[in-house]
Amino acid sequence: QVQLVESGGGTVEPGGSLRLSCTTSGIIFSIYAMAWYRQAPGKQRELVAAIPTDHNPKYADAVTGRFTISRDNAKNTMWLQMSSLKPEDTAIYYCHENYVPGDEAYEYWGQGTQVNVSS
């Protein structure tokens, strides 16, 4: 059974930092592309950052320069270091993993962790 467990969310003042973690079990972590998505109230879920198996990260324009995504395949864990947080970063953050070997597709989501940025 595949499980994704996120942690690290919370409430922080503007300009503050948080570090989200996503630990996975039940899959061969190293072959999965990993990503963080977020969904703010009343808005669609959006991609925040992605780190494929080649470890070449990609970021949404809104977080470039402020967020850093990383992964450790030996620990089956991915992180999102968030700095210089803004109120508009408030959302539920979801861990996502994806593996597409040809015609098949394997995709899993975490339960989400709430991030609130407010003074």
C-alpha positions as CSV (number, residue, x, y, z in Angstrom):
1,Q,0.0,0.0,0.0
2,V,1.4,3.4,-1.0
3,Q,1.5,6.1,1.6
4,L,2.6,9.7,1.4
5,V,2.9,11.5,4.7
6,E,3.4,15.2,4.7
7,S,4.4,17.4,7.7
8,G,5.8,20.8,8.5
9,G,2.8,23.0,7.8
10,G,1.7,25.7,10.2
11,T,1.2,29.4,10.7
12,V,4.0,31.9,10.1
13,E,4.2,35.6,9.7
14,P,5.0,37.2,6.4
15,G,8.7,37.0,5.7
16,G,9.0,33.8,7.7
17,S,10.1,30.3,6.7
18,L,8.7,26.8,6.8
19,R,10.0,23.4,5.7
20,L,7.6,20.8,4.4
21,S,8.4,17.1,4.3
22,C,6.9,14.3,2.4
23,T,7.9,10.7,3.2
24,T,6.7,7.9,1.0
25,S,6.4,4.2,1.6
26,G,5.2,1.3,-0.7
27,I,6.9,2.4,-3.9
28,I,10.4,2.5,-5.4
29,F,10.8,6.2,-4.6
30,S,13.8,6.8,-6.8
31,I,11.9,6.1,-10.1
32,Y,9.1,8.6,-9.3
33,A,9.0,12.2,-10.3
34,M,8.0,14.2,-7.2
35,A,6.3,17.5,-6.9
36,W,4.5,19.9,-4.5
37,Y,1.2,21.4,-5.4
38,R,-1.0,23.8,-3.5
39,Q,-4.6,24.8,-3.4
40,A,-5.8,28.1,-1.9
41,P,-9.5,28.6,-0.9
42,G,-11.6,29.2,-4.0
43,K,-8.7,28.5,-6.4
44,Q,-7.6,25.5,-8.5
45,R,-4.7,23.3,-7.4
46,E,-1.5,24.5,-8.9
47,L,2.0,23.2,-9.3
48,V,4.5,24.8,-6.9
49,A,7.7,22.9,-7.6
50,A,8.8,19.6,-9.2
51,I,11.9,17.5,-8.9
52,P,12.1,14.7,-11.5
53,T,14.3,11.6,-11.1
54,D,17.3,13.6,-12.6
55,H,17.0,16.0,-9.6
56,N,16.7,19.0,-12.0
57,P,14.1,21.1,-10.2
58,K,11.5,23.3,-11.7
59,Y,9.5,26.1,-10.0
60,A,6.4,28.1,-10.5
61,D,7.2,31.8,-11.3
62,A,5.4,32.8,-8.1
63,V,7.9,31.0,-5.9
64,T,11.1,31.1,-7.8
65,G,13.9,32.4,-5.7
66,R,12.0,31.8,-2.5
67,F,11.3,28.1,-2.4
68,T,13.7,25.2,-2.8
69,I,12.6,21.6,-3.5
70,S,14.9,18.7,-2.8
71,R,14.7,14.9,-2.4
72,D,16.7,12.1,-0.8
73,N,16.1,8.8,-2.5
74,A,17.8,6.9,0.3
75,K,15.3,8.3,2.8
76,N,12.2,8.2,0.5
77,T,11.7,11.8,1.4
78,M,11.1,15.1,-0.4
79,W,11.2,18.6,1.1
80,L,10.1,22.0,0.3
81,Q,12.0,24.8,1.9
82,M,9.9,27.9,1.9
83,S,11.4,31.3,2.7
84,S,10.2,34.9,2.5
85,L,6.7,33.7,2.8
86,K,3.8,35.9,1.6
87,P,0.1,35.9,2.6
88,E,-0.6,34.7,-1.0
89,D,1.3,31.5,-0.2
90,T,-1.4,30.5,2.2
91,A,-2.8,27.2,0.9
92,I,-3.0,23.5,1.5
93,Y,0.2,22.0,0.2
94,Y,0.1,18.5,-1.4
95,C,2.8,16.0,-2.1
96,H,2.5,14.3,-5.5
97,E,4.4,11.5,-7.1
98,N,4.2,10.3,-10.7
99,Y,5.7,7.4,-12.7
100,V,4.8,6.8,-16.3
101,P,6.5,3.7,-17.7
102,G,5.1,3.7,-21.3
103,D,1.3,3.4,-21.6
104,E,0.8,3.0,-17.8
105,A,0.7,5.7,-15.3
106,Y,1.1,5.6,-11.5
107,E,0.1,8.7,-9.6
108,Y,-0.3,9.3,-5.9
109,W,-1.2,12.3,-3.6
110,G,-0.6,13.1,0.0
111,Q,-3.4,14.2,2.3
112,G,-2.1,17.8,2.4
113,T,-0.6,20.1,5.0
114,Q,-2.0,23.6,5.8
115,V,0.3,26.6,5.5
116,N,-1.0,29.9,6.8
117,V,0.9,33.1,6.3
118,S,-0.5,36.0,8.3
119,S,0.4,38.7,10.8
